[in-house]
């Protein structure tokens, strides 16, 4: 049986847990999210995307 979760859902759960249990303030999480949107439109976006995909492939065991 395979369970599939989108990466954004996993990151959302981690962010919620950090705010709830680690005491990270909401405005800090918002600033980090906005920084992510900024990075998505920069020259680093392809490298970040490739690294994320490779990391997910390694975790899933599909990396060749």
mmCIF file of the N, C-alpha and C atoms, coordinates in Angstrom:
data_MODEL
# 
_entry.id   MODEL 
# 
loop_
_atom_site.group_PDB 
_atom_site.id 
_atom_site.type_symbol 
_atom_site.label_atom_id 
_atom_site.label_alt_id 
_atom_site.label_comp_id 
_atom_site.label_asym_id 
_atom_site.label_entity_id 
_atom_site.label_seq_id 
_atom_site.pdbx_PDB_ins_code 
_atom_site.Cartn_x 
_atom_site.Cartn_y 
_atom_site.Cartn_z 
_atom_site.occupancy 
_atom_site.B_iso_or_equiv 
_atom_site.pdbx_formal_charge 
_atom_site.auth_seq_id 
_atom_site.auth_comp_id 
_atom_site.auth_asym_id 
_atom_site.auth_atom_id 
_atom_site.pdbx_PDB_model_num 
ATOM 1   N N  . UNK A 1 1  ? 0.845  -1.177 0.000   1.00 0.00 ? 1  UNK A N  1 
ATOM 2   C CA . UNK A 1 1  ? 0.000  0.000  0.000   1.00 0.00 ? 1  UNK A CA 1 
ATOM 3   C C  . UNK A 1 1  ? 0.893  1.245  0.000   1.00 0.00 ? 1  UNK A C  1 
ATOM 4   N N  . UNK A 1 2  ? 0.604  2.157  -0.891  1.00 0.00 ? 2  UNK A N  1 
ATOM 5   C CA . UNK A 1 2  ? 1.384  3.376  -1.027  1.00 0.00 ? 2  UNK A CA 1 
ATOM 6   C C  . UNK A 1 2  ? 0.552  4.572  -0.596  1.00 0.00 ? 2  UNK A C  1 
ATOM 7   N N  . UNK A 1 3  ? 1.163  5.416  0.209   1.00 0.00 ? 3  UNK A N  1 
ATOM 8   C CA . UNK A 1 3  ? 0.511  6.647  0.630   1.00 0.00 ? 3  UNK A CA 1 
ATOM 9   C C  . UNK A 1 3  ? 1.284  7.796  0.000   1.00 0.00 ? 3  UNK A C  1 
ATOM 10  N N  . UNK A 1 4  ? 0.569  8.709  -0.645  1.00 0.00 ? 4  UNK A N  1 
ATOM 11  C CA . UNK A 1 4  ? 1.202  9.835  -1.304  1.00 0.00 ? 4  UNK A CA 1 
ATOM 12  C C  . UNK A 1 4  ? 0.750  11.136 -0.647  1.00 0.00 ? 4  UNK A C  1 
ATOM 13  N N  . UNK A 1 5  ? 1.730  11.926 -0.217  1.00 0.00 ? 5  UNK A N  1 
ATOM 14  C CA . UNK A 1 5  ? 1.447  13.238 0.364   1.00 0.00 ? 5  UNK A CA 1 
ATOM 15  C C  . UNK A 1 5  ? 2.197  14.296 -0.421  1.00 0.00 ? 5  UNK A C  1 
ATOM 16  N N  . UNK A 1 6  ? 1.526  15.361 -0.788  1.00 0.00 ? 6  UNK A N  1 
ATOM 17  C CA . UNK A 1 6  ? 2.242  16.451 -1.446  1.00 0.00 ? 6  UNK A CA 1 
ATOM 18  C C  . UNK A 1 6  ? 3.250  17.083 -0.482  1.00 0.00 ? 6  UNK A C  1 
ATOM 19  N N  . UNK A 1 7  ? 4.375  17.497 -1.034  1.00 0.00 ? 7  UNK A N  1 
ATOM 20  C CA . UNK A 1 7  ? 5.427  18.103 -0.216  1.00 0.00 ? 7  UNK A CA 1 
ATOM 21  C C  . UNK A 1 7  ? 4.923  19.356 0.485   1.00 0.00 ? 7  UNK A C  1 
ATOM 22  N N  . UNK A 1 8  ? 4.060  20.109 -0.167  1.00 0.00 ? 8  UNK A N  1 
ATOM 23  C CA . UNK A 1 8  ? 3.547  21.337 0.452   1.00 0.00 ? 8  UNK A CA 1 
ATOM 24  C C  . UNK A 1 8  ? 2.705  21.007 1.684   1.00 0.00 ? 8  UNK A C  1 
ATOM 25  N N  . UNK A 1 9  ? 2.004  19.866 1.684   1.00 0.00 ? 9  UNK A N  1 
ATOM 26  C CA . UNK A 1 9  ? 1.225  19.468 2.860   1.00 0.00 ? 9  UNK A CA 1 
ATOM 27  C C  . UNK A 1 9  ? 2.152  19.103 4.017   1.00 0.00 ? 9  UNK A C  1 
ATOM 28  N N  . UNK A 1 10 ? 3.224  18.391 3.715   1.00 0.00 ? 10 UNK A N  1 
ATOM 29  C CA . UNK A 1 10 ? 4.190  18.027 4.756   1.00 0.00 ? 10 UNK A CA 1 
ATOM 30  C C  . UNK A 1 10 ? 4.837  19.274 5.343   1.00 0.00 ? 10 UNK A C  1 
ATOM 31  N N  . UNK A 1 11 ? 5.237  20.208 4.489   1.00 0.00 ? 11 UNK A N  1 
ATOM 32  C CA . UNK A 1 11 ? 5.837  21.449 4.980   1.00 0.00 ? 11 UNK A CA 1 
ATOM 33  C C  . UNK A 1 11 ? 4.832  22.287 5.771   1.00 0.00 ? 11 UNK A C  1 
ATOM 34  N N  . UNK A 1 12 ? 3.578  22.264 5.370   1.00 0.00 ? 12 UNK A N  1 
ATOM 35  C CA . UNK A 1 12 ? 2.541  22.974 6.119   1.00 0.00 ? 12 UNK A CA 1 
ATOM 36  C C  . UNK A 1 12 ? 2.347  22.401 7.511   1.00 0.00 ? 12 UNK A C  1 
ATOM 37  N N  . UNK A 1 13 ? 2.385  21.084 7.614   1.00 0.00 ? 13 UNK A N  1 
ATOM 38  C CA . UNK A 1 13 ? 2.256  20.438 8.923   1.00 0.00 ? 13 UNK A CA 1 
ATOM 39  C C  . UNK A 1 13 ? 3.456  20.772 9.801   1.00 0.00 ? 13 UNK A C  1 
ATOM 40  N N  . UNK A 1 14 ? 4.636  20.774 9.215   1.00 0.00 ? 14 UNK A N  1 
ATOM 41  C CA . UNK A 1 14 ? 5.841  21.135 9.971   1.00 0.00 ? 14 UNK A CA 1 
ATOM 42  C C  . UNK A 1 14 ? 5.760  22.587 10.450  1.00 0.00 ? 14 UNK A C  1 
ATOM 43  N N  . UNK A 1 15 ? 5.292  23.483 9.581   1.00 0.00 ? 15 UNK A N  1 
ATOM 44  C CA . UNK A 1 15 ? 5.156  24.895 9.971   1.00 0.00 ? 15 UNK A CA 1 
ATOM 45  C C  . UNK A 1 15 ? 4.134  25.057 11.090  1.00 0.00 ? 15 UNK A C  1 
ATOM 46  N N  . UNK A 1 16 ? 3.007  24.351 10.979  1.00 0.00 ? 16 UNK A N  1 
ATOM 47  C CA . UNK A 1 16 ? 1.976  24.420 12.027  1.00 0.00 ? 16 UNK A CA 1 
ATOM 48  C C  . UNK A 1 16 ? 2.537  23.922 13.357  1.00 0.00 ? 16 UNK A C  1 
ATOM 49  N N  . UNK A 1 17 ? 3.263  22.802 13.314  1.00 0.00 ? 17 UNK A N  1 
ATOM 50  C CA . UNK A 1 17 ? 3.838  22.241 14.533  1.00 0.00 ? 17 UNK A CA 1 
ATOM 51  C C  . UNK A 1 17 ? 4.873  23.190 15.135  1.00 0.00 ? 17 UNK A C  1 
ATOM 52  N N  . UNK A 1 18 ? 5.653  23.841 14.288  1.00 0.00 ? 18 UNK A N  1 
ATOM 53  C CA . UNK A 1 18 ? 6.660  24.782 14.792  1.00 0.00 ? 18 UNK A CA 1 
ATOM 54  C C  . UNK A 1 18 ? 5.999  25.966 15.483  1.00 0.00 ? 18 UNK A C  1 
ATOM 55  N N  . UNK A 1 19 ? 4.917  26.451 14.915  1.00 0.00 ? 19 UNK A N  1 
ATOM 56  C CA . UNK A 1 19 ? 4.201  27.573 15.531  1.00 0.00 ? 19 UNK A CA 1 
ATOM 57  C C  . UNK A 1 19 ? 3.539  27.132 16.824  1.00 0.00 ? 19 UNK A C  1 
ATOM 58  N N  . UNK A 1 20 ? 2.930  25.959 16.809  1.00 0.00 ? 20 UNK A N  1 
ATOM 59  C CA . UNK A 1 20 ? 2.169  25.471 17.956  1.00 0.00 ? 20 UNK A CA 1 
ATOM 60  C C  . UNK A 1 20 ? 3.070  25.021 19.109  1.00 0.00 ? 20 UNK A C  1 
ATOM 61  N N  . UNK A 1 21 ? 4.089  24.225 18.812  1.00 0.00 ? 21 UNK A N  1 
ATOM 62  C CA . UNK A 1 21 ? 4.849  23.570 19.873  1.00 0.00 ? 21 UNK A CA 1 
ATOM 63  C C  . UNK A 1 21 ? 6.227  24.182 20.142  1.00 0.00 ? 21 UNK A C  1 
ATOM 64  N N  . UNK A 1 22 ? 6.822  24.825 19.164  1.00 0.00 ? 22 UNK A N  1 
ATOM 65  C CA . UNK A 1 22 ? 8.150  25.399 19.367  1.00 0.00 ? 22 UNK A CA 1 
ATOM 66  C C  . UNK A 1 22 ? 8.099  26.886 19.708  1.00 0.00 ? 22 UNK A C  1 
ATOM 67  N N  . UNK A 1 23 ? 6.923  27.472 19.638  1.00 0.00 ? 23 UNK A N  1 
ATOM 68  C CA . UNK A 1 23 ? 6.782  28.873 20.001  1.00 0.00 ? 23 UNK A CA 1 
ATOM 69  C C  . UNK A 1 23 ? 7.265  29.844 18.942  1.00 0.00 ? 23 UNK A C  1 
ATOM 70  N N  . UNK A 1 24 ? 7.388  29.384 17.700  1.00 0.00 ? 24 UNK A N  1 
ATOM 71  C CA . UNK A 1 24 ? 7.775  30.295 16.628  1.00 0.00 ? 24 UNK A CA 1 
ATOM 72  C C  . UNK A 1 24 ? 6.593  31.208 16.338  1.00 0.00 ? 24 UNK A C  1 
ATOM 73  N N  . UNK A 1 25 ? 6.871  32.466 16.231  1.00 0.00 ? 25 UNK A N  1 
ATOM 74  C CA . UNK A 1 25 ? 5.782  33.425 16.019  1.00 0.00 ? 25 UNK A CA 1 
ATOM 75  C C  . UNK A 1 25 ? 5.257  33.353 14.594  1.00 0.00 ? 25 UNK A C  1 
ATOM 76  N N  . UNK A 1 26 ? 3.995  33.670 14.440  1.00 0.00 ? 26 UNK A N  1 
ATOM 77  C CA . UNK A 1 26 ? 3.341  33.597 13.134  1.00 0.00 ? 26 UNK A CA 1 
ATOM 78  C C  . UNK A 1 26 ? 4.008  34.517 12.124  1.00 0.00 ? 26 UNK A C  1 
ATOM 79  N N  . UNK A 1 27 ? 4.414  35.707 12.538  1.00 0.00 ? 27 UNK A N  1 
ATOM 80  C CA . UNK A 1 27 ? 5.011  36.648 11.591  1.00 0.00 ? 27 UNK A CA 1 
ATOM 81  C C  . UNK A 1 27 ? 6.339  36.116 11.059  1.00 0.00 ? 27 UNK A C  1 
ATOM 82  N N  . UNK A 1 28 ? 7.065  35.329 11.863  1.00 0.00 ? 28 UNK A N  1 
ATOM 83  C CA . UNK A 1 28 ? 8.316  34.736 11.392  1.00 0.00 ? 28 UNK A CA 1 
ATOM 84  C C  . UNK A 1 28 ? 8.020  33.710 10.297  1.00 0.00 ? 28 UNK A C  1 
ATOM 85  N N  . UNK A 1 29 ? 6.989  32.908 10.499  1.00 0.00 ? 29 UNK A N  1 
ATOM 86  C CA . UNK A 1 29 ? 6.596  31.921 9.491   1.00 0.00 ? 29 UNK A CA 1 
ATOM 87  C C  . UNK A 1 29 ? 6.149  32.608 8.202   1.00 0.00 ? 29 UNK A C  1 
ATOM 88  N N  . UNK A 1 30 ? 5.462  33.723 8.319   1.00 0.00 ? 30 UNK A N  1 
ATOM 89  C CA . UNK A 1 30 ? 5.017  34.466 7.139   1.00 0.00 ? 30 UNK A CA 1 
ATOM 90  C C  . UNK A 1 30 ? 6.223  35.040 6.390   1.00 0.00 ? 30 UNK A C  1 
ATOM 91  N N  . UNK A 1 31 ? 7.184  35.578 7.111   1.00 0.00 ? 31 UNK A N  1 
ATOM 92  C CA . UNK A 1 31 ? 8.388  36.119 6.470   1.00 0.00 ? 31 UNK A CA 1 
ATOM 93  C C  . UNK A 1 31 ? 9.144  35.012 5.744   1.00 0.00 ? 31 UNK A C  1 
ATOM 94  N N  . UNK A 1 32 ? 9.253  33.853 6.352   1.00 0.00 ? 32 UNK A N  1 
ATOM 95  C CA . UNK A 1 32 ? 9.942  32.724 5.716   1.00 0.00 ? 32 UNK A CA 1 
ATOM 96  C C  . UNK A 1 32 ? 9.191  32.289 4.460   1.00 0.00 ? 32 UNK A C  1 
ATOM 97  N N  . UNK A 1 33 ? 7.864  32.245 4.511   1.00 0.00 ? 33 UNK A N  1 
ATOM 98  C CA . UNK A 1 33 ? 7.073  31.884 3.333   1.00 0.00 ? 33 UNK A CA 1 
ATOM 99  C C  . UNK A 1 33 ? 7.254  32.911 2.217   1.00 0.00 ? 33 UNK A C  1 
ATOM 100 N N  . UNK A 1 34 ? 7.252  34.186 2.555   1.00 0.00 ? 34 UNK A N  1 
ATOM 101 C CA . UNK A 1 34 ? 7.466  35.223 1.543   1.00 0.00 ? 34 UNK A CA 1 
ATOM 102 C C  . UNK A 1 34 ? 8.858  35.128 0.935   1.00 0.00 ? 34 UNK A C  1 
ATOM 103 N N  . UNK A 1 35 ? 9.853  34.786 1.751   1.00 0.00 ? 35 UNK A N  1 
ATOM 104 C CA . UNK A 1 35 ? 11.201 34.582 1.241   1.00 0.00 ? 35 UNK A CA 1 
ATOM 105 C C  . UNK A 1 35 ? 11.218 33.416 0.252   1.00 0.00 ? 35 UNK A C  1 
ATOM 106 N N  . UNK A 1 36 ? 10.436 32.387 0.522   1.00 0.00 ? 36 UNK A N  1 
ATOM 107 C CA . UNK A 1 36 ? 10.326 31.260 -0.403  1.00 0.00 ? 36 UNK A CA 1 
ATOM 108 C C  . UNK A 1 36 ? 9.755  31.691 -1.743  1.00 0.00 ? 36 UNK A C  1 
ATOM 109 N N  . UNK A 1 37 ? 8.739  32.539 -1.724  1.00 0.00 ? 37 UNK A N  1 
ATOM 110 C CA . UNK A 1 37 ? 8.177  33.054 -2.977  1.00 0.00 ? 37 UNK A CA 1 
ATOM 111 C C  . UNK A 1 37 ? 9.204  33.901 -3.726  1.00 0.00 ? 37 UNK A C  1 
ATOM 112 N N  . UNK A 1 38 ? 9.993  34.663 -2.985  1.00 0.00 ? 38 UNK A N  1 
ATOM 113 C CA . UNK A 1 38 ? 11.048 35.469 -3.606  1.00 0.00 ? 38 UNK A CA 1 
ATOM 114 C C  . UNK A 1 38 ? 12.085 34.561 -4.272  1.00 0.00 ? 38 UNK A C  1 
ATOM 115 N N  . UNK A 1 39 ? 12.488 33.511 -3.581  1.00 0.00 ? 39 UNK A N  1 
ATOM 116 C CA . UNK A 1 39 ? 13.465 32.578 -4.149  1.00 0.00 ? 39 UNK A CA 1 
ATOM 117 C C  . UNK A 1 39 ? 12.923 31.860 -5.376  1.00 0.00 ? 39 UNK A C  1 
ATOM 118 N N  . UNK A 1 40 ? 11.629 31.632 -5.416  1.00 0.00 ? 40 UNK A N  1 
ATOM 119 C CA . UNK A 1 40 ? 11.024 30.925 -6.551  1.00 0.00 ? 40 UNK A CA 1 
ATOM 120 C C  . UNK A 1 40 ? 11.149 31.729 -7.840  1.00 0.00 ? 40 UNK A C  1 
ATOM 121 N N  . UNK A 1 41 ? 11.348 33.027 -7.737  1.00 0.00 ? 41 UNK A N  1 
ATOM 122 C CA . UNK A 1 41 ? 11.467 33.876 -8.919  1.00 0.00 ? 41 UNK A CA 1 
ATOM 123 C C  . UNK A 1 41 ? 12.900 34.341 -9.154  1.00 0.00 ? 41 UNK A C  1 
ATOM 124 N N  . UNK A 1 42 ? 13.850 33.702 -8.482  1.00 0.00 ? 42 UNK A N  1 
ATOM 125 C CA . UNK A 1 42 ? 15.246 34.092 -8.639  1.00 0.00 ? 42 UNK A CA 1 
ATOM 126 C C  . UNK A 1 42 ? 15.980 33.074 -9.517  1.00 0.00 ? 42 UNK A C  1 
ATOM 127 N N  . UNK A 1 43 ? 17.247 33.342 -9.760  1.00 0.00 ? 43 UNK A N  1 
ATOM 128 C CA . UNK A 1 43 ? 18.055 32.438 -10.568 1.00 0.00 ? 43 UNK A CA 1 
ATOM 129 C C  . UNK A 1 43 ? 18.359 31.134 -9.828  1.00 0.00 ? 43 UNK A C  1 
ATOM 130 N N  . UNK A 1 44 ? 18.099 31.078 -8.526  1.00 0.00 ? 44 UNK A N  1 
ATOM 131 C CA . UNK A 1 44 ? 18.339 29.872 -7.737  1.00 0.00 ? 44 UNK A CA 1 
ATOM 132 C C  . UNK A 1 44 ? 17.202 28.864 -7.832  1.00 0.00 ? 44 UNK A C  1 
ATOM 133 N N  . UNK A 1 45 ? 16.072 29.259 -8.394  1.00 0.00 ? 45 UNK A N  1 
ATOM 134 C CA . UNK A 1 45 ? 14.892 28.394 -8.424  1.00 0.00 ? 45 UNK A CA 1 
ATOM 135 C C  . UNK A 1 45 ? 15.145 27.034 -9.078  1.00 0.00 ? 45 UNK A C  1 
ATOM 136 N N  . UNK A 1 46 ? 15.801 26.952 -10.245 1.00 0.00 ? 46 UNK A N  1 
ATOM 137 C CA . UNK A 1 46 ? 16.031 25.629 -10.836 1.00 0.00 ? 46 UNK A CA 1 
ATOM 138 C C  . UNK A 1 46 ? 16.899 24.723 -9.949  1.00 0.00 ? 46 UNK A C  1 
ATOM 139 N N  . UNK A 1 47 ? 17.908 25.288 -9.318  1.00 0.00 ? 47 UNK A N  1 
ATOM 140 C CA . UNK A 1 47 ? 18.772 24.487 -8.448  1.00 0.00 ? 47 UNK A CA 1 
ATOM 141 C C  . UNK A 1 47 ? 18.014 23.995 -7.217  1.00 0.00 ? 47 UNK A C  1 
ATOM 142 N N  . UNK A 1 48 ? 17.173 24.857 -6.652  1.00 0.00 ? 48 UNK A N  1 
ATOM 143 C CA . UNK A 1 48 ? 16.372 24.464 -5.488  1.00 0.00 ? 48 UNK A CA 1 
ATOM 144 C C  . UNK A 1 48 ? 15.379 23.380 -5.886  1.00 0.00 ? 48 UNK A C  1 
ATOM 145 N N  . UNK A 1 49 ? 14.755 23.526 -7.039  1.00 0.00 ? 49 UNK A N  1 
ATOM 146 C CA . UNK A 1 49 ? 13.795 22.542 -7.519  1.00 0.00 ? 49 UNK A CA 1 
ATOM 147 C C  . UNK A 1 49 ? 14.463 21.188 -7.754  1.00 0.00 ? 49 UNK A C  1 
ATOM 148 N N  . UNK A 1 50 ? 15.619 21.192 -8.412  1.00 0.00 ? 50 UNK A N  1 
ATOM 149 C CA . UNK A 1 50 ? 16.335 19.946 -8.666  1.00 0.00 ? 50 UNK A CA 1 
ATOM 150 C C  . UNK A 1 50 ? 16.773 19.279 -7.366  1.00 0.00 ? 50 UNK A C  1 
ATOM 151 N N  . UNK A 1 51 ? 17.266 20.067 -6.425  1.00 0.00 ? 51 UNK A N  1 
ATOM 152 C CA . UNK A 1 51 ? 17.701 19.512 -5.142  1.00 0.00 ? 51 UNK A CA 1 
ATOM 153 C C  . UNK A 1 51 ? 16.535 18.909 -4.375  1.00 0.00 ? 51 UNK A C  1 
ATOM 154 N N  . UNK A 1 52 ? 15.400 19.591 -4.387  1.00 0.00 ? 52 UNK A N  1 
ATOM 155 C CA . UNK A 1 52 ? 14.222 19.082 -3.700  1.00 0.00 ? 52 UNK A CA 1 
ATOM 156 C C  . UNK A 1 52 ? 13.749 17.785 -4.335  1.00 0.00 ? 52 UNK A C  1 
ATOM 157 N N  . UNK A 1 53 ? 13.696 17.751 -5.662  1.00 0.00 ? 53 UNK A N  1 
ATOM 158 C CA . UNK A 1 53 ? 13.265 16.529 -6.350  1.00 0.00 ? 53 UNK A CA 1 
ATOM 159 C C  . UNK A 1 53 ? 14.227 15.372 -6.087  1.00 0.00 ? 53 UNK A C  1 
ATOM 160 N N  . UNK A 1 54 ? 15.527 15.637 -6.084  1.00 0.00 ? 54 UNK A N  1 
ATOM 161 C CA . UNK A 1 54 ? 16.498 14.592 -5.791  1.00 0.00 ? 54 UNK A CA 1 
ATOM 162 C C  . UNK A 1 54 ? 16.357 14.089 -4.356  1.00 0.00 ? 54 UNK A C  1 
ATOM 163 N N  . UNK A 1 55 ? 16.133 15.000 -3.432  1.00 0.00 ? 55 UNK A N  1 
ATOM 164 C CA . UNK A 1 55 ? 15.934 14.608 -2.036  1.00 0.00 ? 55 UNK A CA 1 
ATOM 165 C C  . UNK A 1 55 ? 14.709 13.749 -1.848  1.00 0.00 ? 55 UNK A C  1 
ATOM 166 N N  . UNK A 1 56 ? 13.626 14.101 -2.501  1.00 0.00 ? 56 UNK A N  1 
ATOM 167 C CA . UNK A 1 56 ? 12.394 13.312 -2.414  1.00 0.00 ? 56 UNK A CA 1 
ATOM 168 C C  . UNK A 1 56 ? 12.604 11.941 -3.064  1.00 0.00 ? 56 UNK A C  1 
ATOM 169 N N  . UNK A 1 57 ? 13.320 11.913 -4.179  1.00 0.00 ? 57 UNK A N  1 
ATOM 170 C CA . UNK A 1 57 ? 13.604 10.633 -4.832  1.00 0.00 ? 57 UNK A CA 1 
ATOM 171 C C  . UNK A 1 57 ? 14.443 9.735  -3.937  1.00 0.00 ? 57 UNK A C  1 
ATOM 172 N N  . UNK A 1 58 ? 15.406 10.299 -3.233  1.00 0.00 ? 58 UNK A N  1 
ATOM 173 C CA . UNK A 1 58 ? 16.233 9.506  -2.321  1.00 0.00 ? 58 UNK A CA 1 
ATOM 174 C C  . UNK A 1 58 ? 15.398 8.949  -1.187  1.00 0.00 ? 58 UNK A C  1 
ATOM 175 N N  . UNK A 1 59 ? 14.532 9.791  -0.615  1.00 0.00 ? 59 UNK A N  1 
ATOM 176 C CA . UNK A 1 59 ? 13.670 9.335  0.477   1.00 0.00 ? 59 UNK A CA 1 
ATOM 177 C C  . UNK A 1 59 ? 12.727 8.237  -0.014  1.00 0.00 ? 59 UNK A C  1 
ATOM 178 N N  . UNK A 1 60 ? 12.213 8.381  -1.211  1.00 0.00 ? 60 UNK A N  1 
ATOM 179 C CA . UNK A 1 60 ? 11.291 7.384  -1.768  1.00 0.00 ? 60 UNK A CA 1 
ATOM 180 C C  . UNK A 1 60 ? 12.006 6.141  -2.274  1.00 0.00 ? 60 UNK A C  1 
ATOM 181 N N  . UNK A 1 61 ? 13.322 6.200  -2.389  1.00 0.00 ? 61 UNK A N  1 
ATOM 182 C CA . UNK A 1 61 ? 14.067 5.050  -2.874  1.00 0.00 ? 61 UNK A CA 1 
ATOM 183 C C  . UNK A 1 61 ? 14.028 4.881  -4.372  1.00 0.00 ? 61 UNK A C  1 
ATOM 184 N N  . UNK A 1 62 ? 13.698 5.937  -5.113  1.00 0.00 ? 62 UNK A N  1 
ATOM 185 C CA . UNK A 1 62 ? 13.621 5.850  -6.567  1.00 0.00 ? 62 UNK A CA 1 
ATOM 186 C C  . UNK A 1 62 ? 14.787 6.536  -7.245  1.00 0.00 ? 62 UNK A C  1 
ATOM 187 N N  . UNK A 1 63 ? 15.777 6.949  -6.481  1.00 0.00 ? 63 UNK A N  1 
ATOM 188 C CA . UNK A 1 63 ? 16.926 7.640  -7.049  1.00 0.00 ? 63 UNK A CA 1 
ATOM 189 C C  . UNK A 1 63 ? 17.830 6.638  -7.761  1.00 0.00 ? 63 UNK A C  1 
ATOM 190 N N  . UNK A 1 64 ? 18.187 6.939  -9.002  1.00 0.00 ? 64 UNK A N  1 
ATOM 191 C CA . UNK A 1 64 ? 19.036 6.001  -9.752  1.00 0.00 ? 64 UNK A CA 1 
ATOM 192 C C  . UNK A 1 64 ? 20.424 6.545  -9.926  1.00 0.00 ? 64 UNK A C  1 
# 
